[in-house]
Amino acid sequence: AIWLKLVRFKLIHVASVQAIGIDSCGGAMPVPWLSSHGTFKGGTIIPDVAERAMTLDQLKSLSVFLQRLCKHGLLRHTSDFSKTTGKHGQIIDWFDLNMYDISDEVIQKVIPFVDVAGERHDVLPNRRWYSWVEFVAHRPQPAQIMVSHFWGGRFRDFMATVLKLAEDAALSVFTGIWVCTFANCQFGDDFASARLLHCPFIKAVEKSNLTVLIIDRHAGSLLRSWCGLELHYTIERGKELCLYTSCGRIGASGVSSGPLVEAVKDWDIRQGEAAEVAYRRQILNYVAGVNEQEGLQVDKDGGLVVVDGRPQLSNDKQSHDAEALARLTGEPEFAYESGLFRKYGKRFEDLNMLVRLEVMANVGRYRQTSGCSIKDPRMRGITLGQIRTFLQRIRPKCGASDNVYTVCDLVKSATAARQCSYMELIADTARKPQYLVAHLWTCPFLDTASVVEWFAEAQRLQDSAVFWWDILCLNQHDVNRDFGGCIARFFASIQKECNGLIVCANGTGAFERSWLLHSLYNFTRFGADICFGCTHGVLACSRPFPDGSWVFGTFDVEIAEAAEGVDVENSKVANAGDKEVVLNDIAGTADPEQRRMRFAQFNNRIARWVSGPLLRAAVVGNDCQRIRAISSRAGFRLNSDSLKGSLGETALHVAARAPDAAAIEALLAAGMDADIEDDLRERPLHYAAM
């Protein structure tokens, strides 16, 4: 039925057929494992794990392949673990995809499907299938760069880091980059060894010229036992070490070291975690300098007992120490580890200090500030780097549901001695703000913080970018004095100084607040950037992000619906007098008819801004009536780039991948371009073909 509809509306024509055959897709869908002749020749077994590096070119090809799977909605959570998280069966978004997903849903699915007969090999008869590198490579690919990373970090960030590294170091497309996810066999590779020096990670460090530690958003890599071991061995062997985030090398221009310093100064390998507690114990034994097999099961020949390729804890060494500090997982510490820490405490402290010093030397000198006093609160801009340092400090004290009022108490406690704003406590000079953060104090603080992070990433901001965030820039001990007696004039003057507004729209109540709508009106009047954000992504309203996109991440449809239904006349504010100030500013006239018209125009503008997510949601729900209603909105342009998704997909692309053609018919009838392209220059027909 869908193909008949496509023919009927002339989606299939010669140019498109040629495109799907030889143009932008280079075949029905390019895959990163075929030979130059377009056929799969079988896996290339590479016994030496240190020679299973991915070339830069192979990583890029895999990244594009994964983007295609995500945008076509073909990648879903199917693992047993996803059942415990409530995500089972859900589509995996490109901005959420991590290494666990790639292992479970791509590597372990694709290899057996493509190479049905390749489960067993004479070279390694005890191993099932092989690694991803052996799947795509034609020969051994020695490691030149070893990448230490956290599997839970976003793959998109991982690739952004690799590309930054490639640019900085002018890497060839053939450079061998060792990544454990792709080098180790994900079908139960048996690399458990009596000595950690024989494990793949250490072999890769030994083979490589450089170790790159990728610091994800919350420095999760510093909390992993294996990353700690890789850092230790890199330093011990005198190998070159550098630290990267998705923004670039830490310590370089625009990537401040403040947040990392906060994470590193308390780093302790004893607090690290591994997927298996037995590996954590083996690593801790190695650091302590004792027999690595202590506390682990061994067979009669003295070898480690291995189950599914993993060592096991000794049955008599699994009791817990109720008095010891709990692990990061919240679970009690094992009595064996607790005893190890007491007996060999100096060894652990020496390693901790060695790693801290090496990391600090790598990022460069971090200058501490002594604070300042700034009378004009409008000039108390706080840098992105300072915000990230604050978040690093506050996260251990802030629960997921704690709102801004709770954090305000923490800010007041930190600034009690000086009775100043937090910005004055940690900054050294006045700064004019570039971006204003608008948010509800009743929303969880960490949700608001995540919006700021999404916005910073979408705008590719350096850590020197300056924000004005009331919780950090106002003196919470005397807010009224900062306001100067008139809130409206105060915020209007700040808004004139700023280049952009970030509306943290977590929850649906933000668009009911008069003052927030007043900010939207002012920033629209000033011609500044406006962005709506939620915990999963941000939406550009007035102009696109630097990469040309209008959505970064995933924007919540419920929030878009709340924005669509905005009614400024019925918005809420604590003081009735303030409501009149807001309405009079937006209306600009006392004439009742003119006021109603201008309020309607204001409401309609906000509804247009969120039309992209709403239109794509209507297509997914096959709601043709909704599609027609959105398409007929005043000032609406159906083929505008502002309606595209995070990968450049339009509503028609989304409709073309669906099993029903009704949405396609509705969109084409409304005037949508049948040959509109996404970021990879793929048309709706490509999606239909998938």
C-alpha positions in Angstrom: 0.0 0.0 0.0 2.8 2.4 0.9 4.5 1.9 -2.5 1.3 2.5 -4.4 0.9 5.8 -2.5 4.4 6.7 -3.3 3.9 6.1 -7.0 0.6 7.9 -6.9 2.2 11.1 -5.5 5.2 10.8 -7.8 7.7 10.1 -5.1 9.2 7.5 -7.3 10.8 8.9 -10.4 14.0 8.4 -12.3 16.1 10.8 -10.3 15.2 9.1 -7.1 15.8 5.6 -8.4 19.2 6.7 -9.5 19.8 8.3 -6.2 19.0 5.2 -4.3 21.2 3.1 -6.6 24.3 5.1 -7.0 24.1 8.6 -5.6 23.9 9.7 -1.9 23.3 6.2 -0.6 25.9 4.4 -2.8 23.7 1.3 -2.7 20.4 0.5 -0.9 22.3 1.3 2.3 26.1 1.4 2.7 27.4 -1.0 5.3 30.8 -0.9 6.8 31.7 -4.6 6.4 31.5 -5.3 2.7 34.6 -5.7 0.5 35.3 -3.4 -2.4 33.4 -5.9 -4.6 30.3 -5.5 -2.5 30.4 -9.0 -0.9 31.3 -10.2 2.5 34.3 -12.5 2.6 34.1 -13.7 6.2 35.8 -12.5 9.3 39.6 -11.9 9.4 40.8 -13.7 12.6 43.4 -11.6 14.4 44.9 -13.5 17.4 46.8 -10.6 18.8 44.1 -8.3 20.4 46.6 -5.4 20.3 46.4 -5.5 16.5 42.6 -5.1 16.5 42.5 -1.3 16.2 39.8 0.5 14.2 41.1 2.8 11.6 39.8 6.4 11.7 38.0 5.7 8.4 36.3 2.6 9.8 35.1 4.5 12.8 33.6 7.2 10.6 31.8 4.5 8.4 30.4 2.9 11.5 29.2 6.2 12.9 27.3 6.9 9.7 25.8 3.4 9.7 24.6 3.9 13.3 23.1 7.2 12.4 21.1 5.6 9.7 19.9 2.8 12.0 18.8 5.4 14.5 17.0 7.8 12.2 15.2 5.0 10.5 13.9 3.8 13.8 15.6 0.4 13.3 17.6 0.3 16.5 15.6 -0.8 19.6 16.4 -2.0 23.1 16.1 -5.8 23.2 18.6 -6.8 25.9 17.6 -8.4 29.2 19.1 -5.4 31.0 16.7 -3.1 29.1 13.8 -5.0 30.7 15.1 -3.9 34.2 15.2 -0.2 33.1 11.8 -0.1 31.4 13.3 0.7 28.0 12.7 -2.7 26.4 11.3 -2.3 22.9 11.9 1.4 22.8 13.7 3.0 19.8 17.3 4.1 20.6 17.9 7.7 19.7 21.2 8.8 18.2 21.8 11.2 21.1 21.3 8.4 23.6 23.2 5.6 21.9 26.2 4.3 24.0 28.7 1.5 23.8 26.5 -0.9 25.7 23.8 -0.4 23.1 26.2 -0.9 20.2 27.5 -4.1 21.7 24.0 -5.5 22.5 22.0 -4.3 19.6 24.5 -4.0 16.7 27.6 -6.1 17.1 25.9 -9.1 18.7 23.1 -8.9 16.1 24.9 -8.0 12.9 27.8 -10.4 12.9 25.8 -13.6 13.4 23.3 -12.4 10.8 25.8 -11.7 8.1 28.2 -14.6 8.9 25.9 -17.4 9.9 28.6 -20.0 9.3 31.3 -18.1 11.1 30.5 -19.0 14.7 33.6 -21.3 15.1 37.1 -21.0 13.7 40.1 -23.3 13.7 42.4 -20.5 14.9 40.5 -19.8 18.1 38.1 -22.8 18.4 36.8 -21.9 21.9 35.6 -18.5 20.8 32.2 -17.7 19.2 32.5 -15.5 16.2 34.9 -12.6 16.6 35.3 -8.9 17.3 33.9 -6.0 15.2 37.4 -5.2 14.0 37.8 -8.7 12.7 34.5 -8.3 11.0 35.4 -5.2 9.1 39.2 -5.5 8.7 41.1 -7.4 6.0 44.4 -7.7 7.9 45.8 -7.0 11.4 45.6 -3.3 12.4 48.1 -2.5 15.1 47.1 0.0 17.8 48.7 3.4 17.5 46.4 5.2 19.9 44.7 3.5 22.9 41.3 5.2 23.9 40.3 4.8 27.5 36.6 5.6 27.9 33.3 4.9 29.8 30.9 2.6 28.0 27.9 4.5 29.4 29.0 7.8 27.7 27.2 8.8 24.5 28.7 7.4 21.3 28.0 10.7 19.6 30.3 12.4 22.1 32.9 9.6 21.7 33.0 10.3 17.9 33.1 14.0 18.4 36.2 13.5 20.6 37.9 11.2 18.1 37.3 13.7 15.3 38.7 16.5 17.5 41.8 14.3 18.2 42.1 13.6 14.5 42.0 17.3 13.7 44.5 18.3 16.4 47.0 15.5 15.5 46.4 15.5 11.8 45.7 11.8 11.9 45.6 9.7 8.7 42.4 7.9 7.9 44.4 4.7 8.4 45.5 5.5 12.0 44.9 2.6 14.3 42.6 3.6 17.2 42.2 0.9 19.8 38.7 0.8 21.3 37.8 -2.1 23.6 34.2 -2.3 22.4 35.4 -3.1 18.9 38.7 -4.9 19.7 37.3 -7.5 22.1 34.9 -10.2 21.0 31.5 -9.4 22.4 30.4 -13.0 22.2 32.2 -14.0 25.4 35.8 -13.5 24.6 37.9 -15.3 27.2 40.6 -12.8 28.2 40.5 -13.6 32.0 44.1 -14.1 33.0 46.1 -14.9 36.1 48.0 -11.6 35.4 46.4 -8.3 34.3 49.5 -7.6 32.2 48.1 -10.2 29.7 44.7 -8.6 29.4 43.7 -6.7 26.2 43.7 -3.3 27.8 47.3 -3.4 29.0 48.4 -5.0 25.7 46.9 -2.1 23.8 48.6 0.5 26.1 51.9 -1.3 25.6 51.4 -1.4 21.8 50.3 2.2 21.4 52.3 5.4 21.3 49.5 7.4 23.0 46.7 6.9 25.6 43.7 9.2 25.3 41.4 9.3 28.2 37.9 10.5 27.2 36.2 12.5 29.9 32.5 12.2 29.5 29.9 14.7 30.8 30.0 13.6 34.4 33.6 12.3 34.4 32.3 8.7 34.5 35.5 7.3 33.0 37.3 8.4 36.2 35.0 6.2 38.2 35.8 3.0 36.3 38.4 0.6 37.6 39.7 -0.4 34.2 40.2 3.3 33.2 42.1 3.7 36.5 44.3 0.7 35.6 44.9 2.0 32.1 45.9 5.4 33.5 48.2 3.8 36.0 50.0 1.6 33.4 50.3 4.5 30.9 52.0 6.6 33.5 54.1 3.7 34.8 55.4 2.9 31.3 56.1 6.5 30.5 53.6 6.6 27.7 52.2 9.9 26.4 48.8 10.7 27.9 46.3 13.3 26.9 42.7 14.1 28.1 39.9 15.0 25.8 36.2 15.9 26.0 33.9 16.2 23.1 34.8 19.9 23.0 38.5 19.2 22.5 41.7 18.6 24.5 41.5 19.7 28.1 43.8 22.6 28.8 43.5 23.8 25.2 41.9 27.2 24.4 38.2 27.1 25.1 38.3 23.9 27.2 38.9 24.8 30.8 40.3 22.4 33.3 38.1 23.5 36.2 35.5 20.7 36.2 38.1 18.1 35.6 40.3 19.4 38.5 37.2 19.0 40.7 36.8 15.4 39.6 40.5 14.5 39.8 41.5 16.1 43.1 39.4 13.5 45.0 40.1 10.6 42.5 40.7 7.3 44.3 41.1 4.0 42.5 39.6 2.3 45.5 36.2 3.9 44.6 36.3 2.7 41.0 33.8 0.2 39.7 33.9 -2.5 37.1 31.1 -4.4 35.4 32.2 -7.5 37.3 33.3 -7.3 41.0 35.9 -10.0 40.4 37.7 -7.8 37.9 37.6 -4.9 40.4 39.2 -7.2 43.0 41.9 -8.4 40.6 42.8 -4.8 39.7 42.9 -3.8 43.4 45.2 -6.8 44.1 47.5 -5.6 41.3 47.7 -2.1 42.7 48.3 -3.5 46.2 51.1 -5.6 44.9 49.7 -8.9 46.1 48.9 -12.1 44.2 46.2 -11.1 41.7 44.4 -14.4 42.3 43.8 -13.7 46.0 40.1 -13.7 46.8 39.3 -15.3 43.4 38.4 -18.8 42.5 41.2 -20.9 41.1 41.3 -24.5 39.7 43.5 -27.4 40.8 46.2 -26.2 38.4 46.3 -22.7 39.9 44.5 -21.0 37.0 41.5 -18.7 37.4 38.1 -20.3 37.3 36.3 -18.6 34.4 32.6 -18.4 33.7 31.5 -16.8 30.4 35.0 -15.5 30.1 34.9 -13.8 33.5 36.8 -14.7 36.8 34.7 -15.4 39.9 35.0 -14.4 43.5 36.1 -17.0 46.0 33.1 -18.4 47.9 34.8 -17.7 51.2 35.6 -14.1 50.3 32.2 -12.6 49.6 31.2 -11.3 53.0 30.8 -7.5 53.5 32.2 -5.0 56.0 29.2 -3.1 57.5 31.5 -0.5 59.0 33.4 0.4 55.8 32.6 3.2 53.5 30.0 2.1 50.9 30.9 1.7 47.3 29.8 4.2 44.6 27.0 1.8 43.7 25.6 2.2 47.2 26.4 -1.5 48.0 28.4 -2.3 51.1 32.2 -2.9 50.6 33.5 -6.4 50.7 35.4 -7.4 53.8 38.3 -8.6 51.6 38.7 -5.2 49.8 38.3 -3.4 53.1 41.2 -5.3 54.6 43.2 -4.7 51.5 42.7 -1.0 51.8 43.8 -1.0 55.5 46.9 -3.1 55.0 48.1 -1.5 51.8 46.7 2.0 52.2 50.0 3.7 51.3 50.2 1.9 47.9 46.8 3.1 47.0 47.5 6.6 48.1 50.8 6.7 46.2 49.0 5.6 43.0 46.2 8.1 43.6 48.7 10.9 44.0 50.8 9.8 41.0 47.7 9.9 38.7 46.5 13.2 40.1 49.8 14.8 39.5 50.1 13.5 36.0 46.6 14.5 35.1 47.1 18.0 36.6 50.4 18.4 34.7 48.5 17.3 31.5 45.8 19.9 31.8 48.1 22.7 32.8 48.1 25.0 35.8 44.6 25.8 37.1 44.4 29.2 38.6 42.3 29.6 41.7 40.4 32.9 42.2 39.9 34.8 45.4 36.5 36.2 44.6 35.3 39.8 44.0 32.6 42.3 44.8 30.3 43.5 42.1 27.6 46.0 43.0 25.7 45.8 39.7 24.1 42.3 39.6 23.6 42.7 35.8 27.4 42.3 35.4 27.7 39.2 37.5 28.0 36.9 34.5 29.3 33.4 35.3 31.3 31.4 32.8 30.3 28.0 31.5 33.5 26.5 33.0 32.6 28.0 36.4 29.0 26.6 36.1 30.4 23.1 35.3 32.8 23.3 38.3 29.8 24.3 40.5 27.8 21.4 39.2 30.7 19.0 39.8 30.7 20.1 43.5 26.9 20.2 44.0 25.9 16.8 42.4 26.9 14.7 45.4 24.7 16.9 47.6 21.8 17.3 45.3 19.2 14.6 44.7 17.5 14.0 41.4 14.2 15.5 42.7 15.7 18.4 44.6 14.4 21.7 43.2 16.2 25.1 42.9 15.0 26.1 46.4 17.0 23.2 47.9 20.1 24.3 45.9 19.5 27.9 47.0 20.0 26.7 50.6 23.4 25.2 49.6 24.4 28.4 47.8 23.5 30.5 50.9 25.5 28.2 53.1 28.5 28.5 50.8 28.3 32.3 50.7 27.3 32.9 54.3 30.6 34.3 55.4 30.7 37.0 52.7 26.9 37.4 52.3 27.4 37.7 48.5 26.3 35.9 45.3 27.9 32.7 44.4 29.4 34.4 41.3 31.2 36.9 43.5 32.5 34.1 45.7 34.3 32.3 42.8 34.9 34.9 40.1 37.7 37.5 39.9 36.0 40.2 37.8 32.7 41.5 36.5 31.4 39.9 33.2 28.7 41.0 30.9 26.4 38.0 30.3 25.8 36.6 26.8 22.9 34.2 27.7 20.1 34.4 30.2 18.8 31.2 31.8 15.0 31.3 32.4 13.6 28.5 34.6 11.1 27.5 37.2 12.4 27.2 40.8 10.0 24.3 41.5 11.6 22.1 38.8 14.5 19.7 39.7 17.7 21.7 39.7 19.7 19.0 37.9 17.1 19.0 35.1 17.7 22.7 34.6 21.5 22.1 34.7 21.1 19.5 31.9 19.4 22.0 29.7 22.3 24.4 30.1 24.7 21.6 29.1 22.6 20.6 26.1 22.5 24.3 25.0 26.2 24.7 25.4 26.9 21.6 23.4 24.4 22.6 20.6 25.9 26.1 20.4 29.5 24.7 20.6 30.3 27.2 23.3 33.7 27.5 24.9 34.1 27.4 28.6 34.6 31.1 28.6 30.9 31.7 27.4 29.1 33.8 30.0 25.7 33.1 31.5 23.3 34.9 33.8 21.6 32.4 36.1 19.7 33.9 39.0 20.5 31.2 41.5 24.2 31.9 41.0 24.3 35.6 40.1 21.9 37.1 42.6 22.8 37.6 46.2 20.4 35.1 47.7 20.9 36.7 51.1 19.3 40.0 49.9 17.6 39.5 46.5 15.3 42.5 46.8 18.3 44.8 47.1 19.7 43.4 43.8 16.3 43.9 42.1 16.4 47.6 43.0 12.7 47.7 43.7 11.4 46.8 40.3 11.7 43.3 38.9 10.4 44.2 35.5 13.0 46.9 34.9 15.7 44.8 36.3 15.2 41.8 34.0 14.5 44.1 31.0 17.9 45.7 31.5 19.6 42.3 31.7 17.8 41.0 28.6 19.0 44.0 26.6 22.6 42.9 27.5 22.2 39.3 26.5 22.6 37.7 23.1 20.3 34.8 23.8 17.6 33.2 26.1 17.5 29.6 27.2 14.1 28.6 28.4 14.4 25.5 30.7 11.0 24.1 30.0 11.2 20.9 32.1 7.7 20.0 32.9 4.7 21.7 31.2 4.2 24.7 33.6 6.9 27.0 32.3 4.7 28.3 29.5 2.0 29.3 32.0 4.3 31.8 33.8 3.8 35.5 32.9 7.4 36.5 33.6 8.8 33.8 31.3 6.5 34.8 28.5 7.6 38.4 29.1 11.2 37.3 28.6 10.2 35.6 25.3 8.6 38.8 24.1 11.6 40.9 25.0 14.1 38.6 23.3 11.9 38.4 20.2 11.8 42.2 20.2 15.5 42.5 20.6 16.1 40.0 17.7 18.2 37.7 20.0 18.6 33.9 20.0 15.8 32.0 21.7 16.1 28.3 22.7 13.7 25.9 24.4 15.3 23.1 26.4 14.4 19.9 28.2 16.4 17.1 29.9 16.8 15.3 26.5 17.7 18.1 24.2 17.2 21.7 23.0 15.1 23.3 20.2 16.3 26.5 18.4 13.4 28.9 17.9 14.8 32.1 16.2 17.9 30.9 14.3 19.6 27.5 13.8 22.5 26.1 15.8 26.0 26.5 14.4 25.8 23.1 12.6 22.6 24.3 10.8 20.3 22.1 12.9 17.2 23.3 14.7 17.0 20.4 17.2 19.9 19.0 19.2 19.0 15.8 21.0 15.3 15.0 21.4 12.8 17.7 22.3 9.9 16.5 24.5 6.6 16.4 22.7 4.6 17.1 25.8 6.5 20.3 26.4 6.0 21.2 22.7 2.3 20.7 23.2 2.3 22.9 26.3 4.1 25.6 24.3 1.6 25.2 21.5 -1.2 25.9 23.9 0.3 29.1 25.4 -2.3 31.8 26.3 -0.5 34.9 27.5 -3.8 36.5 28.7 -4.4 33.6 31.1 -0.8 33.2 32.2 0.0 33.1 35.9 2.0 35.4 38.2 2.1 35.9 42.0 1.3 39.6 41.9 -1.7 40.8 39.9 0.1 44.1 39.2 2.9 42.3 37.6 0.5 40.6 35.3 -0.7 43.9 33.9 2.9 45.0 33.3 3.5 41.9 31.2 0.3 42.2 29.2 0.8 45.9 28.6 4.3 45.4 27.3 3.3 42.6 24.9 0.1 44.4 23.7 1.8 47.9 23.4 -1.7 49.5 23.2 -4.9 50.0 25.2 -7.2 49.3 22.3 -9.1 46.0 23.2 -9.2 44.8 19.6 -5.5 45.5 19.0 -4.6 43.8 22.3 -6.4 40.6 21.3 -4.8 40.6 17.9 -1.3 41.0 19.3 -1.8 38.4 22.0 -3.0 36.0 19.3 0.1 36.8 17.2 2.4 36.2 20.2 0.7 32.9 21.0 0.9 31.8 17.4 4.6 32.6 17.1 5.4 30.3 20.0 3.2 27.6 18.5 5.1 27.9 15.2 8.4 27.5 17.0 7.4 24.0 18.3 5.7 22.8 15.2 8.6 20.5 14.1 8.4 18.1 17.0 4.6 18.3 16.9 4.4 17.5 13.2 6.8 14.5 13.5 4.8 13.2 16.5 1.5 13.5 14.5 3.1 11.5 11.7 4.2 8.8 14.1 0.7 8.6 15.4 -0.7 8.7 11.8 -2.9 11.6 12.9 -3.8 13.2 9.5 -6.3 15.6 11.1 -3.5 16.9 13.3 -1.1 17.1 10.4 -3.6 19.3 8.5 -4.2 21.5 11.5 -0.5 22.2 12.0 0.1 22.7 8.3 -2.6 25.3 8.0 -1.3 27.5 10.9 -0.7 31.2 10.0 2.8 31.9 8.8 3.6 28.1 8.7 6.1 26.9 6.0 5.9 23.1 5.6 9.3 22.8 3.8 11.2 25.0 6.3 14.5 23.7 7.6 13.3 24.8 11.1 10.9 21.8 11.1 13.6 19.2 10.7 14.8 16.7 13.3 18.2 16.4 14.9 19.5 14.4 11.9 17.8 16.6 9.3 14.8 14.3 8.9 11.5 15.9 8.0 8.0 14.7 8.8 7.8 13.2 5.3 11.0 11.2 6.0 9.4 9.9 9.2 6.2 9.1 7.4 8.0 7.2 4.6 9.4 4.7 7.1 6.0 3.9 8.6 3.8 1.0 7.5 0.8 3.2 6.7 0.8 5.7 3.9 -2.0 8.0 5.2 0.5 10.5 6.7 2.4 10.6 3.4 -0.8 11.5 1.6 -1.6 14.3 4.1 1.8 15.8 3.9 2.1 15.8 0.2 -1.5 17.2 -0.1 -0.4 20.0 2.1 2.5 20.8 -0.3 5.5 19.1 1.1 8.5 18.6 -1.2 8.7 14.9 -2.1 12.5 15.2 -2.7 13.5 17.1 0.4 16.8 15.9 1.8 18.1 15.1 5.3 21.7 15.8 6.6 23.0 12.8 4.7 21.2 14.0 1.5 18.8 11.1 1.7 15.2 11.6 0.5 12.0 10.2 1.8 12.3 7.4 -0.8 15.5 6.1 0.9 13.5 5.8 4.2 10.7 4.0 2.4 13.3 1.6 0.9 14.7 0.8 4.3 
